[in-house]
């Protein structure tokens, strides 16, 4: 019965399931032409139930990114004290972006949707801020400075810019593992984009 598929949360519904359904619909119909109701219906839940998981349809695509921010925070807490700051940043960011081969098509789809849709790009600020603040907080601890001091802020923002450039190059070329691009960009950043060893 159709009534049963639109009431409450059926067994098995999860953020992950909604994410996969939403990405499929966004790819097939376009982000702007896909409604929350369509995503919910495809998942067998009500629109109201969808909003228990995500505040907006755009937030579905940031679900994994937000998990990465938490992973970065945890990994920074385990970095050896004798590892130079920017080497540590490079190691943690690269390690947080190691994906299994079977996960790469999904990652490309998600990042491609975010990069090419103005409405989705407009939702990026809060998520990118959290990412760069996590890197900046690590830099602040290493430097013995407040998190809102100039250099920790610069480290966080420059690292994010380099990582986004790596993602863009990887998406455009599709010729290598993402970590290769991240490693190169962050190594260059660590050397001030000057001559590298």
Contact map, one row per residue, 1 for C-alpha under 8 A:
11111000000000000000000000000000000000000000000000000000000000000000000000000000000000000000000000000000000000000000000000000000000000000000000000000000000000000000000000000000000000000000000000000
11111100000000000000000000000000000000000000000000000000000000000000000000000000000000000000000000000000000000000000000000000000000000000000000000000000000000000000000000000000000000000000000000000
11111110000000000000000000000000000000000000000000000000000000000000000000000000000000000000000000000000000000000000000000000000000000000000000000000000000000000000000000000000000000000000000000000
11111110000000000000000000000000000000000000000000000000000000000000000000000000000000000000000000000000000000000000000000000000000000000000000000000000000000000000000000000000000000000000000000000
11111110010000000000000000000000000000001001110000000000000000000000000000000000000000000000000000000000000000000000000000000000000000000000000000000000000000000000000000000000000000000000000000000
01111111000000000000000000000000000000001001110000000000000000000000000000000000000000000000000000000000000000000000000000000000000000000000000000000000000000000000000000000000000000000000000000000
00111111100000000000000000000000000000000000110000000000000000000000000000000000000000000000000000000000000000000000000000000000000000000000000000000000000000000000000000000000000000000000000000000
00000111110000000000000000000000000000000000110010000000000000000000000000000000000000000000000000000000000000000000000000000000000000000000000000000000000000000000000000000000000000000000000000000
00000011111010000000000000000000000000000001110010000000000000000000000000000000000000000000000000000000000000000000000000000000000000000000000000000000000000000000000000000000000000000000000000000
00001001111110000000000000000000000000000001100000000000000000000000000000000000000000000000000000000000000000000000000000000000000000000000000000000000000000000000000000000000000000000000000000000
00000000111110000000000000000000000000000000000000000000000000000000000000000000000000000000000000000000000000000000000000000000000000000000000000000000000000000000000000000000000000000000000000000
00000000011111000000000000000000000000000000000000000000000000000000000000000000000000000000000000000000000000000000000000000000000000000000000000000000000000000000000000000000000000000000000000000
00000000111111101100000000000000000000000010000000000000000000000000000000000000000000000000000000000000000000000000000000000000000000000000000000000000000000000000000000000000000000000000000000000
00000000000111111100000000000000000000000000000000001000000000000000000000000000000000000000000000000000000000000000000000000000000000000000000000000000000000000000000000000000000000000000000000000
00000000000011111110000000000000000000000000000000001000000100100000000000000000000000000000000000000000000000000000000000000000000000000000000000000000000000000000000000000000000000000000000000000
00000000000001111111000000000000000000000000000000000000000000000000000000000000000000000000000000000000000000000000000000000000000000000000000000000000000000000000000000000000000000000000000000000
00000000000011111111100000000000000000000010000000000000000000000000000000000000000000000000000000000000000000000000000000000000000000000000000000000000000000000000000000000000000000000000000000000
00000000000011111111110000000000000000110010000000000000000100000000000000000000000000000000000000000000000000000000000000000000000000000000000000000000000000000000000000000000000000000000000000000
00000000000000111111111000000000000000000000000000000000000110100000000000000000000000000000000000000000000000000000000000000000000000000000000000000000000000000000000000000000000000000000000000000
00000000000000011111111100000000000000000000000000000000000000000000000000000000000000000000000000000000000000000000000000000000000000000000000000000000000000000000000000000000000000000000000000000
00000000000000001111111110000000000000100110000000000000000000000000000000000000000000000000000000000000000000000000000000000000000000000000000000000000000000000000000000000000000000000000000000000
00000000000000000111111111000000000000100000000000000000100100000000000000000000000000000000000000000000000000000000000000000000000000000000000000000000000000000000000000000000000000000000000000000
00000000000000000011111111100000000000000000000000000000000010000000000000000000000000000000000000000000000011000000000000000000000000000000000000000000000000000000000000000000000000000000000000000
00000000000000000001111111110000000000000000000000000000000000000000000000000000000000000000000000000000000000000000000000000000000000000000000000000000000000000000000000000000000000000000000000000
00000000000000000000111111111110010000100000000000000000000000000000000000000000000000000000000000000000000000000000000000000000000000000000000000000000000000000000000000000000000000000000000000000
00000000000000000000011111111111110000000000000000000000000000000000000000000000000000000000000000000000000000001000000000000000000000000000000000000000000000000000000000000000000000000000000000000
00000000000000000000001111111110000000000000000000000000000000000000000000000000000000000000000000000000000010001000000000000000000000000000000000000000000000000000000000000000000000000000000000000
00000000000000000000000111111100000000000000000000000000000000000000000000000000000000000000000000000000000000000000000000000000000000000000000000000000000000000000000000000000000000000000000000000
00000000000000000000000011111110110000000000000000000000000000000000000000000000000000000000000000000000000000000000000000000000000000000000000000000000000000000000000000000000000000000000000000000
00000000000000000000000011111111110000000000000000000000000000000000000000000000000000000000000000000000000000000000000000000000000000000000000000000000000000000000000000000000000000000000000000000
00000000000000000000000011101111110000000000000000000000000000000000000000000000000000000000000000000000000000001000100000000000000000000000000000000000000000000000000000000000000000000000000000000
00000000000000000000000001000111111000000000000000000000000000000000000000000000000000000000000000000000000000000000001000000000000000000000000000000000000000000000000000000000000000000000000000000
00000000000000000000000001001111111000000000000000000000000000000000000000000000000000000000000000000000000000000000000000000000000000000000000000000000000000000000000000000000000000000000000000000
00000000000000000000000011001111111101100000000000000000000000000000000000000000000000000000000000000000000000000000000000000000000000000000000000000000000000000000000000000000000000000000000000000
00000000000000000000000000000001111111100000000000000000100000000000000000000000000000000000000000000000000000000000000000000000000000000000000000000000000000000000000000000000000000000000000000000
00000000000000000000000000000000011111110000001001000001100000000000000000000000000000000000000000000000000000000000000000000000000000000000000000000000000000000000000000000000000000000000000000000
00000000000000000000000000000000001111111000011000000000000000000000000000000000000000000000000000000000000000000000000000000000000000000000000000000000000000000000000000000000000000000000000000000
00000000000000000000000000000000011111111100000000000000000000000000000000000000000000000000000000000000000000000000000000000000000000000000000000000000000000000000000000000000000000000000000000000
00000000000000000100110010000000011111111110000000000000000000000000000000000000000000000000000000000000000000000000000000000000000000000000000000000000000000000000000000000000000000000000000000000
00000000000000000100000000000000000111111111111011000000000000000000000000000000000000000000000000000000000000000000000000000000000000000000000000000000000000000000000000000000000000000000000000000
00001100000000000000000000000000000011111111111000000000000000000000000000000000000000000000000000000000000000000000000000000000000000000000000000000000000000000000000000000000000000000000000000000
00000000000000000000100000000000000001111111100000000000000000000000000000000000000000000000000000000000000000000000000000000000000000000000000000000000000000000000000000000000000000000000000000000
00000000000010001100100000000000000000111111100000000000000000000000000000000000000000000000000000000000000000000000000000000000000000000000000000000000000000000000000000000000000000000000000000000
00001100110000000000000000000000000000011111110000000000000000000000000000000000000000000000000000000000000000000000000000000000000000000000000000000000000000000000000000000000000000000000000000000
00001111110000000000000000000000000000011111111011000000000000000000000000000000000000000000000000000000000000000000000000000000000000000000000000000000000000000000000000000000000000000000000000000
00001111100000000000000000000000000010011001111111000000000000000000000000000000000000000000000000000000000000000000000000000000000000000000000000000000000000000000000000000000000000000000000000000
00000000000000000000000000000000000110011000111111100000000000000000000000000000000000000000000000000000000000000000000000000000000000000000000000000000000000000000000000000000000000000000000000000
00000000000000000000000000000000000000000000011111110000000000000000000000000000000000000000000000000000000000000000000000000000000000000000000000000000000000000000000000000000000000000000000000000
00000001100000000000000000000000000000010000111111111000000000000000000000000000000000000000000000000000000000000000000000000000000000000000000000000000000000000000000000000000000000000000000000000
00000000000000000000000000000000000100010000111111111100000000000000000000000000000000000000000000000000000000000000000000000000000000000000000000000000000000000000000000000000000000000000000000000
00000000000000000000000000000000000000000000001111111111000000000000000000000000000000000000000000000000000000000000000000000000000000000000000000000000000000000000000000000000000000000000000000000
00000000000000000000000000000000000000000000000111111110000000000000000000000000000000000000000000000000000000000000000000000000000000000000000000000000000000000000000000000000000000000000000000000
00000000000001100000000000000000000000000000000011111110000000000000000000000000000000000000000000000000000000000000000000000000000000000000000000000000000000000000000000000000000000000000000000000
00000000000000000000000000000000000000000000000001111111101100000000000000000000000000000000000000000000000000000000000000000000000000000000000000000000000000000000000000000000000000000000000000000
00000000000000000000000000000000000000000000000000111111101000000000000000000000000000000000000000000000000000000000000000000000000000000000000000000000000000000000000000000000000000000000000000000
00000000000000000000000000000000000100000000000000100111111100000000000000000000000000000000000000000000000000000000000000000000000000000000000000000000000000000000000000000000000000000000000000000
00000000000000000000010000000000001100000000000000000111111110000000000000000000000000000000000000000000000000000000000000000000000000000000000000000000000000000000000000000000000000000000000000000
00000000000000000000000000000000000000000000000000000001111111000000000000000000000000000000000000000000000000000000000100100000000000000000000000000000000000000000000000000000000000000000000000000
00000000000000000000000000000000000000000000000000000111111111100000000000000000000000000000000000000000000000000000000000100000000000000000000000000000000000000000000000000000000000000000000000000
00000000000000100110010000000000000000000000000000000101111111100000000000000000000000000000000000000000000000000000000000000000000000000000000000000000000000000000000000000000000000000000000000000
00000000000000000010001000000000000000000000000000000000111111111000000000000000000000000000000000000000000001000100000000000000000000000000000000000000000000000000000000000000000000000000000000000
00000000000000000000000000000000000000000000000000000000011111111100000000000000000000000000000000000000000000000000000000000010000000000000000000000000000000000000000000000000000000000000000000000
00000000000000100010000000000000000000000000000000000000001111111110000000000000000000000000000000000000000000000000000000000000000000000000000000000000000000000000000000000000000000000000000000000
00000000000000000000000000000000000000000000000000000000000011111111000000000000000000000000000000000000000000000000000000000000000000000000000000000000000000000000000000000000000000000000000000000
00000000000000000000000000000000000000000000000000000000000011111111100000000000000000000000000000000000000000000000000000000010000000000000000000000000000000000000000000000000000000000000000000000
00000000000000000000000000000000000000000000000000000000000001111111110000000000000000000000000000000000000000000000000000000010000000000000000000000000000000000000000000000000000000000000000000000
00000000000000000000000000000000000000000000000000000000000000111111111000000000000000000000000000000000000000000000000000000000000000000000000000000000000000000000000000000000000000000000000000000
00000000000000000000000000000000000000000000000000000000000000011111111100000000000000000000000100000000000000000000000000000000000000000000000000000000000000000000000000000000000000000000000000000
00000000000000000000000000000000000000000000000000000000000000001111111110000000000000000000000000000000000000000000000000000000011001000000000000000000000000000000000000000000000000000000000000000
00000000000000000000000000000000000000000000000000000000000000000111111111000000000000000000000000000000000000000000000000000000000000000000000000000000000000000000000000000000000000000000000000000
00000000000000000000000000000000000000000000000000000000000000000011111111100000000000000000000100000000000000000000000000000000000000000000000000000000000000000000000000000000000000000000000000000
00000000000000000000000000000000000000000000000000000000000000000001111111110000000000000001100100000000000000000000000000000000000001100000000000000000000000000000000000000000000000000000000000000
00000000000000000000000000000000000000000000000000000000000000000000111111111000000000000000000000000000000000000000000000000000000001100000000000000000000000000000000000000000000000000000000000000
00000000000000000000000000000000000000000000000000000000000000000000011111111100000000000000000000000000000000000000000000000000000000000000000000000000000000000000000000000000000000000000000000000
00000000000000000000000000000000000000000000000000000000000000000000001111111110000000000001000000000000000000000000000000000000000000000000000000000000000000000000000000000000000000000000000000000
00000000000000000000000000000000000000000000000000000000000000000000000111111110000000011001000000000000000000000000000000000000000000000100000000000000000000000000000000000000000000000000000000000
00000000000000000000000000000000000000000000000000000000000000000000000011111110000000000000000000000000000000000000000000000000000000000000000000000000000000000000000000000000000000000000000000000
00000000000000000000000000000000000000000000000000000000000000000000000001111111000000000000000000000000000000000000000000000000000000000000000000000000000000000000000000000000000000000000000000000
00000000000000000000000000000000000000000000000000000000000000000000000000111111101000010000000000000000000000000000000000000000000000000000000000000000000000000000000000000000000000000000000000000
00000000000000000000000000000000000000000000000000000000000000000000000000000111111000000000000000000000000000000000000000000000000000000000000000000000000000000000000000000000000000000000000000000
00000000000000000000000000000000000000000000000000000000000000000000000000000011111100000000000000000000000000000000000000000000000000000000000000000000000000000000000000000000000000000000000000000
00000000000000000000000000000000000000000000000000000000000000000000000000000001111100000000000000000000000000000000000000000000000000000000000000000000000000000000000000000000000000000000000000000
00000000000000000000000000000000000000000000000000000000000000000000000000000011111110110000000000000000000000000000000000000000000000000000000000000000000000000000000000000000000000000000000000000
00000000000000000000000000000000000000000000000000000000000000000000000000000000111111110000000000000000000000000000000000000000000000000000000000000000000000000000000000000000000000000000000000000
00000000000000000000000000000000000000000000000000000000000000000000000000000000001111111000000000000000000000000000000000000000000000000010010000000000000000000000000000000000000000000000000000000
00000000000000000000000000000000000000000000000000000000000000000000000000000000000111111100000000000000000000000000000000000000000000000000000000000000000000000000000000000000000000000000010000000
00000000000000000000000000000000000000000000000000000000000000000000000000000000001111111110000000000000000000000000000000000000000000000000000000000000000000000000000000000000000000000010010000000
00000000000000000000000000000000000000000000000000000000000000000000000000010010001111111111000000000000000000000000000000000000000000000000000000000000000000000000000000000000000000000000000000000
00000000000000000000000000000000000000000000000000000000000000000000000000010000000011111111100000000000000000000000000000000000000000100000000000000000000000000000000000000000000000000000000000000
00000000000000000000000000000000000000000000000000000000000000000000000000000000000001111111110000000000000000000000000000000000000000000000000000000000000000000000000000000000000000100110000000000
00000000000000000000000000000000000000000000000000000000000000000000000000000000000000111111111000000000000000000000000000000000000000000000000000000000000000000000000000000000000000000000000000000
00000000000000000000000000000000000000000000000000000000000000000000000100110000000000011111111100000000000000000000000000000000000000000000000000000000000000000000000000000000000000000000000000000
00000000000000000000000000000000000000000000000000000000000000000000000100000000000000001111111110000000000000000000000000000000000000000000000000000000000000000000000000000000000001000000000000000
00000000000000000000000000000000000000000000000000000000000000000000000000000000000000000111111111000000000000000000000000000000000000000000000000000000000000000000000000000000001001100000000000000
00000000000000000000000000000000000000000000000000000000000000000000000000000000000000000011111111000000000000000000000000000000000000000000000000000000000000000000000000000000001000000000000000000
00000000000000000000000000000000000000000000000000000000000000000001001100000000000000000001111111000000000000000000000000000000000000000000000000000000000000000000000000000000000000000000000000000
00000000000000000000000000000000000000000000000000000000000000000000000000000000000000000000111111100000000000000000000000000000000000000000000000000000000000000000000000000000011000000000000000000
00000000000000000000000000000000000000000000000000000000000000000000000000000000000000000000011111110000000000000000000000000000000000000000000000000000000000000000000000000000011000000000000000000
00000000000000000000000000000000000000000000000000000000000000000000000000000000000000000000000011111011000000000000000000000000000000000000000000000000000000000000000000000000000000000000000000000
00000000000000000000000000000000000000000000000000000000000000000000000000000000000000000000000001111111000000000000000000000000000000000000000000000000000000000000000000000000000000000000000000000
00000000000000000000000000000000000000000000000000000000000000000000000000000000000000000000000000111111000000000000000000000000000000000000000000000000000000000000000000000000000000000000000000000
00000000000000000000000000000000000000000000000000000000000000000000000000000000000000000000000000011111100000000000000000000000000000000000000000000000000000000000000000000000000000000000000000000
00000000000000000000000000000000000000000000000000000000000000000000000000000000000000000000000000111111111000000000000000000000000000000000000000000000000000000000000000000000000000000000000000000
00000000000000000000000000000000000000000000000000000000000000000000000000000000000000000000000000111111111100000000000000000000000000000000000000000000000000000000000000000000000000000000000000000
00000000000000000000000000000000000000000000000000000000000000000000000000000000000000000000000000000111111110000000000000000000000000000000000000000000000000000000000000000000000000000000000000000
00000000000000000000000000000000000000000000000000000000000000000000000000000000000000000000000000000011111111000000000000000000000000000000000000000000000000000000000000000000000000000000000000000
00000000000000000000000000000000000000000000000000000000000000000000000000000000000000000000000000000011111111100000000000000000000000000000000000000000000000000000000000000000000000000000000000000
00000000000000000000000000000000000000000000000000000000000000000000000000000000000000000000000000000001111111110000000000000000000000000000000000000000000000000000000000100000000000000000000000000
00000000000000000000001000100000000000000000000000000000000000000000000000000000000000000000000000000000111111111000000000000000000000000000000000000000000000000000000000000000000000000000000000000
00000000000000000000001000000000000000000000000000000000000010000000000000000000000000000000000000000000011111111100000000000000000000000000000000000000000000000000000000000000000000000000000000000
00000000000000000000000000000000000000000000000000000000000000000000000000000000000000000000000000000000001111111110000000000000000000000000000000000000000000000000000000100000000000000000000000000
00000000000000000000000000000000000000000000000000000000000000000000000000000000000000000000000000000000000111111111000000000000000000000000000000000000000000000000000000100000000000000000000000000
00000000000000000000000001100010000000000000000000000000000000000000000000000000000000000000000000000000000011111111100100000000000000000000000000000000000000000000000000000000000000000000000000000
00000000000000000000000000000000000000000000000000000000000010000000000000000000000000000000000000000000000001111111110110000000000000000000000000000000000000000000000000000000000000000000000000000
00000000000000000000000000000000000000000000000000000000000000000000000000000000000000000000000000000000000000111111110110000000000000000000000000000000000000000000000000000000000000000000000000000
00000000000000000000000000000000000000000000000000000000000000000000000000000000000000000000000000000000000000011111110010000000000000000000000000000000000000000000000000000000000000000000000000000
00000000000000000000000000000010000000000000000000000000000000000000000000000000000000000000000000000000000000001111111110000000000000000000000000000000000000000000000000000000000000000000000000000
00000000000000000000000000000000000000000000000000000000000000000000000000000000000000000000000000000000000000000111111111000000000000000000000000000000000000000000000000000000000000000000000000000
00000000000000000000000000000001000000000000000000000000000000000000000000000000000000000000000000000000000000000000111111100000000000000000000000000000000000000000000000000000000000000000000000000
00000000000000000000000000000000000000000000000000000000010000000000000000000000000000000000000000000000000000001110111111110000000000000000000000000000000000000000000000000000000000000000000000000
00000000000000000000000000000000000000000000000000000000000000000000000000000000000000000000000000000000000000000111111111110000000000000000000000000000000000000000000000000000000000000000000000000
00000000000000000000000000000000000000000000000000000000000000000000000000000000000000000000000000000000000000000000011111111000000000000000000000000000000000000000000000000000000000000000000000000
00000000000000000000000000000000000000000000000000000000011000000000000000000000000000000000000000000000000000000000001111111110000000000000000000000000000000000000000000000000000000000000000000000
00000000000000000000000000000000000000000000000000000000000000000000000000000000000000000000000000000000000000000000000111111111000000000000000000000000000000000000000000000000000000000000000000000
00000000000000000000000000000000000000000000000000000000000000000000000000000000000000000000000000000000000000000000000001111111100000000000000000000000000000000000000000000000000000000000000000000
00000000000000000000000000000000000000000000000000000000000000000000000000000000000000000000000000000000000000000000000000111111110000000000000000000000000000000000000000000000000000000000000000000
00000000000000000000000000000000000000000000000000000000000001001100000000000000000000000000000000000000000000000000000000111111111000000000000000000000000000000000000000000000000000000000000000000
00000000000000000000000000000000000000000000000000000000000000000000000000000000000000000000000000000000000000000000000000011111111100000000000000000000000000010000000000000000000000000000000000000
00000000000000000000000000000000000000000000000000000000000000000000000000000000000000000000000000000000000000000000000000001111111110000000000000000000000000000000000000000000000000000000000000000
00000000000000000000000000000000000000000000000000000000000000000000100000000000000000000000000000000000000000000000000000000111111111000000000000000000000000000000000000000000000000000000000000000
00000000000000000000000000000000000000000000000000000000000000000000100000000000000000000000000000000000000000000000000000000011111111100000000000000000000100010000000000000000000000000000000000000
00000000000000000000000000000000000000000000000000000000000000000000000000000000000000000000000000000000000000000000000000000001111111110000000000000000100110110000000000000000000000000000000000000
00000000000000000000000000000000000000000000000000000000000000000000000000000000000000000000000000000000000000000000000000000000111111111000000000100000100100000000000000000000000000000000000000000
00000000000000000000000000000000000000000000000000000000000000000000100110000000000000000000000000000000000000000000000000000000011111111100000000000000000100000000000000000000000000000000000000000
00000000000000000000000000000000000000000000000000000000000000000000000110000000000000001000000000000000000000000000000000000000001111111110000000000000001100100000000000000000000000000000000000000
00000000000000000000000000000000000000000000000000000000000000000000000000000000000000000000000000000000000000000000000000000000000111111111000000100001111110000000000000000000000000000000000000000
00000000000000000000000000000000000000000000000000000000000000000000000000000000000000000000000000000000000000000000000000000000000011111111100000100001000100000000000000000000000000000000000000000
00000000000000000000000000000000000000000000000000000000000000000000000000010000000000000000000000000000000000000000000000000000000001111111110000000001000000000000000000000000000000000000000000000
00000000000000000000000000000000000000000000000000000000000000000000000000000000000010000000000000000000000000000000000000000000000000111111111000100011001100000000000000000000000000000000000000000
00000000000000000000000000000000000000000000000000000000000000000000000000000000000000000000000000000000000000000000000000000000000000011111111111101011000000000000000000000000000000000000000000000
00000000000000000000000000000000000000000000000000000000000000000000000000000000000000000000000000000000000000000000000000000000000000001111111111100000000000000000000000000000000000000000000000000
00000000000000000000000000000000000000000000000000000000000000000000000000000000000010000000000000000000000000000000000000000000000000000111111110000000000000000000000000000000000000000000000000000
00000000000000000000000000000000000000000000000000000000000000000000000000000000000000000000000000000000000000000000000000000000000000000011111110000001000000000000000000000000000000000000000000000
00000000000000000000000000000000000000000000000000000000000000000000000000000000000000000000000000000000000000000000000000000000000000000001111111000000000000000000000000000000000000000000000000000
00000000000000000000000000000000000000000000000000000000000000000000000000000000000000000000000000000000000000000000000000000000000000000001111111101001000000000000000000000000000000000000000000000
00000000000000000000000000000000000000000000000000000000000000000000000000000000000000000000000000000000000000000000000000000000000000000001100111111001000000000000000000000000000000000000000000000
00000000000000000000000000000000000000000000000000000000000000000000000000000000000000000000000000000000000000000000000000000000000010011011100011111001100000000000000000000000000000000000000000000
00000000000000000000000000000000000000000000000000000000000000000000000000000000000000000000000000000000000000000000000000000000000000000000000001111101100000000000000000000000000000000000000000000
00000000000000000000000000000000000000000000000000000000000000000000000000000000000000000000000000000000000000000000000000000000000000000001000011111111100000000000000000000000000000000000000000000
00000000000000000000000000000000000000000000000000000000000000000000000000000000000000000000000000000000000000000000000000000000000000000000000000011111110000000000000000000000000000000000000000000
00000000000000000000000000000000000000000000000000000000000000000000000000000000000000000000000000000000000000000000000000000000000000000011000000001111111000000000000000000000000000000000000000000
00000000000000000000000000000000000000000000000000000000000000000000000000000000000000000000000000000000000000000000000000000000000000011111001011111111111100000000000000000000000000000000000000000
00000000000000000000000000000000000000000000000000000000000000000000000000000000000000000000000000000000000000000000000000000000000110010000000000111111111110000000000000000000000000000000000000000
00000000000000000000000000000000000000000000000000000000000000000000000000000000000000000000000000000000000000000000000000000000000000010000000000000111111111000000000000000000000000000000000000000
00000000000000000000000000000000000000000000000000000000000000000000000000000000000000000000000000000000000000000000000000000000000000110010000000000011111111100000000000000000000000000000000000000
00000000000000000000000000000000000000000000000000000000000000000000000000000000000000000000000000000000000000000000000000000000001111111010000000000001111111110000000000000000000000000000000000000
00000000000000000000000000000000000000000000000000000000000000000000000000000000000000000000000000000000000000000000000000000000000100010000000000000000111111111000000000000000000000000000000000000
00000000000000000000000000000000000000000000000000000000000000000000000000000000000000000000000000000000000000000000000000000000000000000000000000000000011111111100000000000000000000000000100000000
00000000000000000000000000000000000000000000000000000000000000000000000000000000000000000000000000000000000000000000000000000000000100100000000000000000001111111110000000000000000000000100100000000
00000000000000000000000000000000000000000000000000000000000000000000000000000000000000000000000000000000000000000000000000000001001100000000000000000000000111111111000000000000000000000000000000000
00000000000000000000000000000000000000000000000000000000000000000000000000000000000000000000000000000000000000000000000000000000000000000000000000000000000011111111100000000000000000000000000000000
00000000000000000000000000000000000000000000000000000000000000000000000000000000000000000000000000000000000000000000000000000000000000000000000000000000000001111111110000000000000001001100100000000
00000000000000000000000000000000000000000000000000000000000000000000000000000000000000000000000000000000000000000000000000000000000000000000000000000000000000111111111000000000000001001100000000000
00000000000000000000000000000000000000000000000000000000000000000000000000000000000000000000000000000000000000000000000000000000000000000000000000000000000000011111111100000000000000000000000000000
00000000000000000000000000000000000000000000000000000000000000000000000000000000000000000000000000000000000000000000000000000000000000000000000000000000000000001111111110000000000000001000000000000
00000000000000000000000000000000000000000000000000000000000000000000000000000000000000000000000000000000000000000000000000000000000000000000000000000000000000000111111111000000010011001000000000000
00000000000000000000000000000000000000000000000000000000000000000000000000000000000000000000000000000000000000000000000000000000000000000000000000000000000000000011111111100000010011000000000000000
00000000000000000000000000000000000000000000000000000000000000000000000000000000000000000000000000000000000000000000000000000000000000000000000000000000000000000001111111110000000000000000000000000
00000000000000000000000000000000000000000000000000000000000000000000000000000000000000000000000000000000000000000000000000000000000000000000000000000000000000000000111111111000000010000000000000000
00000000000000000000000000000000000000000000000000000000000000000000000000000000000000000000000000000000000000000000000000000000000000000000000000000000000000000000011111111111110010000000000000000
00000000000000000000000000000000000000000000000000000000000000000000000000000000000000000000000000000000000100110000000000000000000000000000000000000000000000000000001111111100000000000000000000000
00000000000000000000000000000000000000000000000000000000000000000000000000000000000000000000000000000000000000000000000000000000000000000000000000000000000000000000000111111100000000000000000000000
00000000000000000000000000000000000000000000000000000000000000000000000000000000000000000000000000000000000000000000000000000000000000000000000000000000000000000000000011111111000000000000000000000
00000000000000000000000000000000000000000000000000000000000000000000000000000000000000000000000000000000000000000000000000000000000000000000000000000000000000000000000001111111000000000000000000000
00000000000000000000000000000000000000000000000000000000000000000000000000000000000000000000000000000000000000000000000000000000000000000000000000000000000000000000000001001111100000000000000000000
00000000000000000000000000000000000000000000000000000000000000000000000000000000000000000000000000000000000000000000000000000000000000000000000000000000000000000000000001001111110110000000000000000
00000000000000000000000000000000000000000000000000000000000000000000000000000000000000000000000000000000000000000000000000000000000000000000000000000000000000000000000001000011111110000000000000000
00000000000000000000000000000000000000000000000000000000000000000000000000000000000000000000000011000000000000000000000000000000000000000000000000000000000000000000011001000001111111000000000000000
00000000000000000000000000000000000000000000000000000000000000000000000000000000000000000000011011000000000000000000000000000000000000000000000000000000000000000000000000000000111111100000000000000
00000000000000000000000000000000000000000000000000000000000000000000000000000000000000000000000000000000000000000000000000000000000000000000000000000000000000000000000000000001111111110000000000000
00000000000000000000000000000000000000000000000000000000000000000000000000000000000000000000000000000000000000000000000000000000000000000000000000000000000000000000011011000001111111111000000000000
00000000000000000000000000000000000000000000000000000000000000000000000000000000000000000000110000000000000000000000000000000000000000000000000000000000000000000110011000000000011111111100000000000
00000000000000000000000000000000000000000000000000000000000000000000000000000000000000000100010000000000000000000000000000000000000000000000000000000000000000000000000000000000001111111110000000000
00000000000000000000000000000000000000000000000000000000000000000000000000000000000000000000000000000000000000000000000000000000000000000000000000000000000000000000000000000000000111111111000000000
00000000000000000000000000000000000000000000000000000000000000000000000000000000000000000000000000000000000000000000000000000000000000000000000000000000000000000110110000000000000011111111100000000
00000000000000000000000000000000000000000000000000000000000000000000000000000000000000000100000000000000000000000000000000000000000000000000000000000000000000100110000000000000000001111111110000000
00000000000000000000000000000000000000000000000000000000000000000000000000000000000000100100000000000000000000000000000000000000000000000000000000000000000000000000000000000000000000111111111000000
00000000000000000000000000000000000000000000000000000000000000000000000000000000000000000000000000000000000000000000000000000000000000000000000000000000000000000000000000000000000000011111111111010
00000000000000000000000000000000000000000000000000000000000000000000000000000000000000000000000000000000000000000000000000000000000000000000000000000000000001100100000000000000000000001111111110000
00000000000000000000000000000000000000000000000000000000000000000000000000000000000001100000000000000000000000000000000000000000000000000000000000000000000000000000000000000000000000000111111110000
00000000000000000000000000000000000000000000000000000000000000000000000000000000000000000000000000000000000000000000000000000000000000000000000000000000000000000000000000000000000000000011111111110
00000000000000000000000000000000000000000000000000000000000000000000000000000000000000000000000000000000000000000000000000000000000000000000000000000000000000000000000000000000000000000001111111000
00000000000000000000000000000000000000000000000000000000000000000000000000000000000000000000000000000000000000000000000000000000000000000000000000000000000000000000000000000000000000000001111111110
00000000000000000000000000000000000000000000000000000000000000000000000000000000000000000000000000000000000000000000000000000000000000000000000000000000000000000000000000000000000000000001001111110
00000000000000000000000000000000000000000000000000000000000000000000000000000000000000000000000000000000000000000000000000000000000000000000000000000000000000000000000000000000000000000000001011111
00000000000000000000000000000000000000000000000000000000000000000000000000000000000000000000000000000000000000000000000000000000000000000000000000000000000000000000000000000000000000000001001011111
00000000000000000000000000000000000000000000000000000000000000000000000000000000000000000000000000000000000000000000000000000000000000000000000000000000000000000000000000000000000000000000000000111
